[in-house]
Every structure is written in structure tokens, then in C-alpha cells.
Amino acid sequence: MAKVRTPPIYTTPTDAALAFYQAFEAKDVDAMMTTWAEDEEIVCVHPGGTRLVGYDAVRQGWEQLFAGDARLTFRLDQVVTIETVGLAMQSAVEHVALGSDGTPRGAAICTNVFMRTPSGWRMVMHHASPAPISTTDNPPGPLH
């Protein structure tokens, strides 16, 4: 009999965001999808990618992204968070590095939206776009 993975309950939007980036770095589709609401209204846009709407489309997008050999790491900087009773929004600059040596790959500006569900906070939107080249160097801060 196959073991059923019990989805975690994220008690804060920050917990859900941390799990999202950990799943991203691990290239773990199942862990990634536990951070998302099981809803047909979820939306995901990767830098330069098309708009993915609905649970199945979002999952397929992550499967395609994780199929590549590149292993990415993220550090968030300039994090702005707004939280209400049922929704939270996080805007940040994602500093992206490639491979085990941490070769800088660039930066993206992201918006993550979380909704409080009966099973805890879940992502309902992730939108990332390439960040413009900046003349000021801001060292990446800790992952939030």
C-alpha cells in the first residue's frame, strides 16, 4: 500500500513562502504543489513565460521547469509584505544563483499572493519577471 503524504499546514504566509522556495530549490514538484491552493483560480507566471491558470496547468509548468538540469538557489531581498485576515502579498527581488558553486544568474522581481484556507496558508499567485539591470549593488539578504 502506497504511503499517502499528509499535506503540511502552513500557519503563516511566511511559512508557505519558505516552503515554496525550498521546494523550488529541491526541484520537488509534489512539495511545490503542497504550497499551492488546490483551486482552479490559481495563477503562475515564470519570467518570460505564459500565464498558467488552474492547478493542473500550474503543476505542468513546474514539472517542465524542474525537468531541466539547472539547479537554482534563491535569496530574497527588499521584501515587502502586506497581510490581512485572509490574504497576504509578498513582493521581493529574487537573487537567483545557478549550480552548487552559486554562480549568479540574475534577479527577478516577484509577487507572491497567499490565501488562508481551511488547511493553512497557500499560494494562489506567483508572478516573476526579469529585474532590470541595476547600477547599485544590493547584496542578497536572508531567505524570508
Secondary structure by P-SEA (a helix, b strand, c coil): cbbbbcccccccaaaaaaaaaaaaaaccaaaaaaaccccccbbbbcccccccccaaaaaaaaaaaacccbbbbbbbcbbbbbbcccbbbbbbbbbccccccccccbbbbbbbbbbbccccbbbcbbbbcccccccccccccccc
